[in-house]
Amino acid sequence: MPELVDRATFRRLFETFEHTAWRLETRRGYASDRQDPDYQAFLDTGTSTCDPDEPWFINIKAQTDAGKRVGRVRIADKPPTTEQLFLLDYARHNAAVGEDIRYLWREDADHSGLPAEDFWIFDSRIVALLHFDDADNLLNIELITEPAEVVRYCIARDAAMHHAVPYDQFAAQVTQAD
């Protein structure tokens, strides 16, 4: 039986992890991004704005300043979707607070056998598997702590990190393709 947690419990994981928090993002877009005023600004101007006083940025900066690592690999299509371009532009804001944002083309992710699931791994012992509906809305969050399952996700993380490139290098690839 899956262990589903509410969003408040999920958010606390970002405050209580001890060493690392890492995510694989596989979707072509997220409803939450499309509802964000920063996304509208990106559509209007081609660049994203950011409030550095948002709770996410304050917490991640505190965590990375404390020596903890936060990172993610985003899978992108060729050509990237508008939502993926928004996140690519927004990556500079995440990086400014210490996140290691990397990218991988979807065809390379598929070739590497990466799962099509979105998930976070905390301290290589807790996986938060994110379940979405067809409209890209987050439905629920499933915590996985069974060691063999956690190792499976850690193997995916290691493969993704091996093949991914930093967001600025990826942005240069996208610009060259235009």
C-alpha positions in Angstrom: 0.0 0.0 0.0 1.6 3.3 -1.0 2.3 5.9 1.7 0.8 9.1 0.5 1.7 12.4 2.2 0.2 15.8 2.2 2.0 18.8 0.7 2.9 20.2 4.1 4.7 16.9 5.0 6.4 17.0 1.6 7.6 20.6 2.1 9.1 19.7 5.5 11.4 17.2 3.7 13.2 20.3 2.2 13.8 21.7 5.7 14.8 18.4 7.4 17.1 16.6 4.9 20.6 16.1 6.1 22.8 16.0 3.0 21.1 15.9 -0.4 17.9 16.6 -2.1 17.7 15.8 -5.8 15.0 15.7 -8.4 14.3 14.2 -11.8 11.9 16.3 -13.9 10.4 14.4 -16.8 7.2 16.2 -17.8 6.8 18.5 -20.8 5.2 21.1 -18.6 3.7 21.6 -15.2 0.3 23.2 -14.4 1.8 25.0 -11.4 4.3 26.7 -13.7 1.6 27.8 -16.1 -0.3 29.4 -13.2 2.8 31.2 -11.9 3.0 35.0 -12.7 6.7 34.5 -13.5 5.6 32.3 -16.4 3.3 35.0 -17.7 6.2 37.5 -17.5 8.3 35.0 -19.5 5.6 34.7 -22.2 5.4 38.5 -22.4 9.1 39.4 -22.3 11.1 36.2 -23.0 12.7 36.3 -19.6 11.5 35.2 -16.2 11.4 37.4 -13.1 11.9 36.1 -9.6 11.2 37.1 -6.1 14.3 36.1 -4.1 12.2 36.4 -0.9 10.0 33.5 -1.9 10.1 30.8 0.8 11.6 28.2 -1.6 14.6 30.4 -2.4 15.1 31.4 1.2 15.1 27.8 2.4 17.3 26.4 -0.4 19.8 29.2 0.1 19.9 28.4 3.8 20.3 24.6 3.1 23.1 25.1 0.5 24.8 27.7 2.7 24.9 25.0 5.4 26.8 22.7 3.0 23.9 20.6 1.9 23.4 19.8 -1.8 20.3 20.5 -3.8 20.1 19.6 -7.5 17.9 18.3 -10.3 18.1 17.1 -13.8 15.4 18.3 -16.2 14.5 16.3 -19.3 13.8 18.4 -22.4 12.3 17.7 -25.8 13.8 18.8 -29.2 12.6 21.4 -29.6 11.9 22.3 -26.0 8.3 23.1 -25.1 7.4 26.7 -24.0 7.2 25.4 -20.4 10.7 23.8 -20.7 12.1 27.1 -22.1 10.6 28.9 -19.1 12.3 26.5 -16.7 15.5 26.8 -18.6 15.4 30.6 -18.2 14.3 30.2 -14.6 17.2 27.9 -13.8 19.5 30.9 -13.2 17.3 31.9 -10.2 17.6 28.4 -8.8 21.3 28.3 -9.4 21.7 31.7 -7.6 20.6 30.1 -4.3 22.9 27.1 -4.8 20.9 24.5 -6.7 22.8 22.4 -9.3 20.4 22.5 -12.3 21.3 20.2 -15.2 19.6 19.1 -18.4 19.3 16.1 -20.6 17.6 15.7 -24.0 14.7 13.3 -23.8 16.1 11.0 -26.5 19.3 10.7 -24.4 17.3 10.0 -21.3 15.3 7.4 -23.1 18.5 5.8 -24.4 19.9 5.8 -20.9 16.9 4.0 -19.6 15.8 6.7 -17.2 12.3 6.4 -15.8 9.5 8.6 -17.0 8.6 9.5 -13.4 9.1 12.7 -11.6 10.6 12.2 -8.1 12.8 13.7 -5.4 15.4 11.7 -3.5 16.3 12.9 0.0 19.5 11.7 1.6 19.5 8.6 -0.7 16.9 7.0 1.6 13.5 8.6 0.9 12.0 8.9 -2.5 9.0 11.3 -3.0 7.3 10.0 -6.2 5.2 12.8 -7.7 2.0 11.7 -9.4 0.4 14.0 -12.0 -2.8 13.9 -14.0 -3.0 14.4 -17.8 -3.3 18.2 -17.4 0.1 18.3 -15.5 -1.5 18.9 -12.1 0.2 17.3 -9.1 -2.3 14.8 -7.7 -0.4 13.2 -4.8 3.0 12.5 -3.4 4.0 8.9 -2.5 6.9 8.3 -0.1 9.0 5.3 -0.8 11.5 4.1 1.9 11.8 0.4 0.9 15.6 0.1 0.4 15.6 -1.9 -2.9 13.1 0.6 -4.5 15.2 3.6 -3.2 18.3 2.1 -4.7 16.5 1.8 -8.1 15.8 5.6 -8.0 19.4 6.3 -6.9 20.7 4.4 -9.9 18.5 6.5 -12.1 19.8 9.7 -10.4 23.4 8.6 -11.0 22.8 7.8 -14.7 21.0 11.2 -15.1 23.8 13.1 -13.5 26.4 11.3 -15.6 24.7 12.2 -18.9 23.3 15.7 -18.0 25.0 19.0 -18.6 24.8 22.2 -16.6 21.9 24.5 -17.5 24.0 27.2 -19.0 25.7 24.8 -21.4 22.3 23.3 -22.3 20.9 26.8 -22.9 23.8 27.4 -25.3 22.9 24.2 -27.2 19.2 25.3 -27.4 20.3 28.8 -28.7 22.6 27.2 -31.3 19.7 25.0 -32.5 17.4 28.0 -33.1 
